[in-house]
């Protein structure tokens, strides 16, 4: 056996990714976990996330304004459970690409027709809160989850998958969208921006310039999250141990 056969795996393997172009084959970190609950975490989180989403949809008002803090907590908790379900899905394989057809059916079978109706039916003004709910509380999170699911099924590691979803959420809540709404559309720049998710931190509407600073303040947070060694922490949490590549 030559020294070339004993070369260590690449860093992508150490992060838990499945290599298909190399002679090394490494079981996914979730499947390598020695904790009894490791392989069950994904479906337990999926059940919890689905139940939480159903509760939010059926038991909380479909309104733009955040009435109480627990409503936001319930929405974020349900979303977090769905994120965990995707990140810890154990059977990573490009052959499972058919699972991604499910969100496409949801998009084209309900969400896109429903959102387009608010425009073509001129119902956005009459049902503004419902329009907001479908656009920002359903469409955007669904896009984030779909992108993360595609990455995970294609061989992405759980840690990097969580980083994708966390970054997507932070970009939305950073105020970047609220700024760009006035930049991308033919409207005047306002003196103040009244965004419910920003008001929770600032106590009320803030100036357009302050909103820009608010958004920029999220940049180091996003960078910090993406630099975290989540895959190493996850491997330790699941009891996966050190990576032992096999031929």
Residue pairs with C-beta under 8 A, 6 or more apart in sequence:
5 247
8 245
9 19
9 22
9 24
9 26
9 243
9 245
10 19
10 22
12 19
13 19
13 22
13 24
13 26
13 243
13 245
14 231
14 243
15 157
15 159
15 160
15 231
16 28
16 29
16 157
16 158
16 159
16 231
16 234
16 235
17 155
17 156
17 157
18 25
18 26
18 28
18 92
18 155
19 25
19 26
19 155
20 94
20 155
23 247
24 245
24 246
24 247
25 245
25 246
25 247
26 243
26 245
26 246
28 90
28 91
28 92
29 157
29 158
29 231
29 234
29 235
29 238
29 240
30 38
30 39
30 41
30 42
30 88
30 89
30 90
30 158
30 238
30 240
31 39
31 90
32 235
32 238
32 240
32 241
33 39
33 238
33 239
33 240
34 238
34 239
34 240
34 241
35 237
35 238
35 239
37 44
38 88
38 90
38 238
38 239
38 240
39 90
41 84
41 88
42 84
42 85
42 86
42 88
42 89
42 90
43 85
45 81
45 82
45 84
45 85
45 88
46 81
46 82
46 85
48 78
48 81
49 78
49 79
49 80
49 81
49 82
49 83
49 84
49 85
50 82
51 78
52 74
52 77
52 78
52 81
53 78
53 79
53 82
55 74
55 78
56 71
56 74
56 75
56 78
60 71
60 74
60 75
61 67
61 71
61 129
62 129
62 130
62 133
63 129
63 132
63 133
64 128
64 129
64 132
64 133
64 196
65 196
66 72
66 196
66 197
66 200
69 200
72 197
72 200
75 137
79 141
79 169
82 145
83 145
83 148
83 162
83 165
83 166
84 162
86 145
86 148
86 149
86 152
86 161
86 165
87 148
87 152
87 158
87 159
87 161
87 162
87 165
88 158
89 149
89 152
89 153
92 152
92 153
92 154
92 155
92 156
93 153
93 155
94 153
94 154
94 155
96 153
97 153
97 154
99 149
99 153
100 146
100 149
100 150
100 153
103 142
103 145
103 146
103 149
106 142
107 142
111 134
111 138
111 139
111 142
114 134
115 131
115 134
115 135
115 139
117 123
118 124
118 127
118 130
118 131
118 134
123 131
124 131
136 172
140 168
140 172
141 169
143 168
144 164
144 165
144 168
144 169
145 165
147 164
147 168
148 161
148 164
148 165
148 168
151 160
151 161
151 164
152 158
152 161
156 164
157 231
158 230
158 231
158 234
159 228
159 229
159 230
159 231
159 232
159 233
159 234
160 230
160 231
162 230
163 225
163 226
163 228
163 230
166 225
167 222
167 225
167 226
170 218
170 221
170 222
170 225
171 177
171 218
171 222
173 197
173 218
174 214
174 215
174 217
174 218
175 193
175 195
175 198
175 211
175 212
175 214
175 215
175 218
176 215
176 218
178 193
178 195
178 198
178 211
179 193
179 208
179 211
179 212
179 215
182 188
182 189
182 190
182 193
182 208
183 189
189 208
190 208
191 207
191 208
192 205
192 206
192 207
192 208
193 205
193 206
193 207
193 208
193 211
194 205
195 205
195 211
198 206
198 211
198 214
199 205
201 214
202 210
202 214
206 214
234 240
235 241
